[in-house]
Amino acid sequence: MAAPLHLHTTGDHTPQTGAGRRLDPDTIAAPEAGRRAPVREQPLPTTGVHPPLFAVLGAHGGAGASTLARWWAPAADTGLAWPASPATTQRVLVAARLCMPGLTAAAERLREWHAGLAPDGVTVIGLVLTAARPGKVPSVVRRYRSVVAELVETVYEIGWHDELVIRELGELAQYIPFDPPPHRRRRAPLSEAVPADVHAAGTQIITHLAATRTHAAAQPDSEHTS
């Protein structure tokens, strides 16, 4: 049985999610100390020509964070740990499997961030759920997914890709911003092109980050307007 979220929204506390916006910490039942994510003090690895734009954090072991960070060239793999170093990005995309244990772990990471227990500077930009198996998602999982989705502004979903079982991480093709989408009728090997859902999610993430940055740049400087 999944742990309840315990969103105690009473009085004037109105939950508002979004990039950089948290729920009121007083309305959140934070995970117990022993169930919180570790912290990565070192800068994230820069494997491409540019520093990473966001980090993929696995809510649990086997969440697919390394695969997703490989697929999306602008991403870095932060493992199971919050990225604490301001030397590289602290924008975090939480990753989990679309199953009850995965959703429960994702809820814990999201509640931890909303409760102000992640390192200073960390911003959760979304949740990515990867299929735990091929086929239809059980109704109980779909229902709990809708509950967990209330803790985050955007949820991305990646389907099941059989070919991953025969591919090494370094063999996987990468999504680079502004790449054209893969051919709809001819499914290329994963060594040649990312799957359509990975491309679509990558495009949405980059578009969201660009819009967030543009919005932040357009805000008046409080030091000069007060």
N, C-alpha and C positions, 0 to 999 in steps of 0.2 A: 504494500500500500504506500503510495507516494506521500511524502510529508506535506502538510498544508503550507500555504504561502504566508498566512497570517498578515494580511494587509489590513492593519487596524486603522481604517480611514474614518475618523470621527471628528466631530467639531468642524473647524474651518480647514482641516487638512484635505486638500484636493489633489489626488495623484496626478502628476503630469510627467509623462515620459518624453524622451527626445534626446538627441545628441547633446551631451553636456548638462542635461537637466536631470536631477534626481527627485525621487519621492522624498517627502519629509522623513528624515531618519527616525523620528519618533513614531512613525506609522509602520515601521518595518521590524519584523522579528529577525534579527541577524543570525546567521549560522553560529553554532557554538565554536569556540576557539579551535578545537581539534578538527573541525570540518572546513576551516577556511583555507584558501589557496595560499601557497608559498609566495614569496616575493623575489623577483629577479633584480638584483642590484646592478648587474652589468648591462651596458648598452646592447641592444638587439643586433644580431649579425646583419651586415650589409653584404649581400651576395651578388647584387646586380650593379648596374652603373649608377643607380640613384639610391639614396637612403629609403627605407621602407616608409610607406604612407600610413600603414596600420599594422597591428599585430593580431595574430590569431591565437587565442587562448583556449586550450582544451578544458572543458568543464570537468572532464574525467578522462581516465586512460582509455585509449581507443576511440576518441572523439573525432579523429580524422584531421586534427589541426596541422600536422606536418604535410599531409597531402594537399590540403587547401592552401597552405602557405606556399607550397611549390607551384600549384596551379596558378595562383594569382601572383604575378611577378612583383607588384607593388607591396606585397605583404611580407611579414616576417613571422617566424614561428617562435612564440614565447613559451611553448610547452604548457605546463599546468600552472605557471606562475604569472602573477601580475607584473608588468614591466615598470620598474620604479625609476629607471634612469631617464632624465630629461634630455640626455644626449641623443636619443633616438625616439621615435614616435611612442606616445602613450595612448593613442587611440586604439581601442581594443574591440575586436569582434569575437564574441564568445561562441565556441563551437561545441556541439553535442550531438549524440545520436538521437534519432527520432524513436525513442522507446521510453518506457517509464523511468528506468534508472537514469537515462541520459537527460530527460526533462527535469527530473528532481535535482540532478547535479547542476544543470543550467540555472534553475531557480535559485539555488544556493549562491552561485557566483553573482547573479544579478542582485539578489538581496544584499549580499556582502557589499557590492558597490553602492547601492542605494543607501545603505546604512553608514556610508563614509569610512568603511574599513579597508578599502583598496588604497594603494599609495597615492599621495598627493600628485595631481596632474593626470591621473588616469580618467579617460572618458570612454564609456561603453557606447559604441556606434551601432550595435545590432547583435543579433543572434543568428547563427547559421546552423541549421539542422540537417544532418546527413542521414539518409535512409539506413536503417539498421538491418534491412533484409529486402529482397525483391518482393514485389507484390503490394497488396493493399495494406494500408495502415489500420490497425485495429481501432474500433470506435472509442475505446477507453483512452487510447493514446491521443487520438485526435481531440478529445474533450480536454485532456490535461494540457495539450499543446496550446489551446485557446486561453487557458488560465495563465500559463507561463508567458504567453505573448503580451499580456497586459503589463509586464515588467520592462518592456523594451519597445523602442519606437518602431523598429523594422525587423522582420524575420525573413531570412532567406532559406530556401530549401534546395538541397542537392539530392538527386535520386541515386539509385543503386547502379553501379557500373561494374559489371562482372570482370572486365578486363584488368581492373586494378589488382586482382589476385596474381597476375603473372607479370606485373610491371614493377621494376625498381623505381624508387622515388625519382632518381635522377633521369630516368627515361621519359618522364611525363612532359608533354608539351606545356607551354605557359601562356596564360592570358596576359597580353600587354594592352594597356589602354589604347583605344581607338583601333584595335584590331577588328577586321570585319568578322561578323558571326560565322560560325562553321556552316558548311553546306547542309541544307535541310534534308536532301534526298540521299546523300552519300555520307555514311558515318565513317569518318576517318579513324584510324587507330589512335589511341591516347598518346602515342609517341609523336604524332603529327599535329594533332589539334585537341584543344580542350573540348569537353562535352558542351552541348548547347546550353544546359542549365548552369554550368560553371561560368561560361562566357556571359550569360545574361545577368547572373548575380554579380560578377565582377564589374560589369558596366554600371549596374545600379549602385554598387558601393562607391565607385569612383565618382559617379555623378552626385551622389549624396554628399561625399566629402567636399567636392568642389562647391556645391551649393552652400554647405555649412560655412566654408571659408569665406565665400563671398558675402554671406549674411553677417559674419563676424566683422569683416572689414568695413561694412556699411554702417555699423553701429557707432554712434558718437562717442568720443572719448570722454568718459565721465569727469576726468580731471579738468577738461576744458569747457565742459558744459555746466558744471555745478557752480 
